[in-house]
C-alpha cells in the first residue's frame, strides 16, 4: 500500500511505482471516479481530437479581421 500527503491546495503526489505501473507521464491527464468512500484514479484515455484544438491559432491573424477581409473578397 502506498501513501501520499494532501497539500494545502488539495494536491497529492502519485508515487513513482504507481505512475510507472500505469504508464502515467508528466503532463498526462488522469480520471478520478468515486465509488462509495473510495476514490479510484485511472489514466485518462487519449483523445486525439482534443489534441488538435488550438493548433491553428494565429494562422489567419485575428479572426474578425480575417472574416472582414474574406467578406470583402466576396463582394
N, C-alpha and C positions, 0 to 999 in steps of 0.2 A: 504494500500500500504506500502511495506517495502522498506527501503533504506539501502545502504551499500556503503562505500567509496572504490575507486580503489587505491591500494598502488602503490608505485614506480615500483614494479615488475609486475604490472598488475593483482594483485590478489584481490579478493573480498571475503568477508565472507557471506556465505548463512545464513540468520537469522535462529535462532533455531526453531521458529514456523514453518518455511517452510521446514526445514530438517525433523522435526517430521511428518509434513503433508505428505511428500513424502517417509518417511522411509529411509532417507539417513544417513548411519552410517559412522563413521570415517574410512578412507581408501577406501571407495567405490568410484567408478568412476561415473562421470556424463557426459552427452552429451550436446553439445551446437548446436543449429540449428538457422540459420539466416533466418528471414522472413522479407524482406524489411529493415526497420530500427529497427526491433525488434530482440532481442536475446532470444531464448527460452532455458531454462535449464531443462533437464529431467534426471531422474535416469537411468543410463546405464543398459541395460539388462544383466543378469548374463550369463556368457559364461563358462560352466563347463569345456570345453576343454582347454580354455586359463588358467584355474586354475591349470591344470596338467603340463604345460610347466615348465621344470626345476626341477621337483620333483626327478628325478633320477641322478641329477648332482653329480658327485663324487663317485657314487656307484662302478663303474668299474675303478676308478683311471683316469689317463689321457687317453683320447680316442685313441691317436696314439699308446701309449704303449699297450693298450688293443687290438687294431687291430693287431699289430705285434705278440702278444702272441697267438691270435686266429689263425692267418695265419700259424704260426709255428706248431700248432697242426694239421693243415690240411695236412702238408707235411709228 
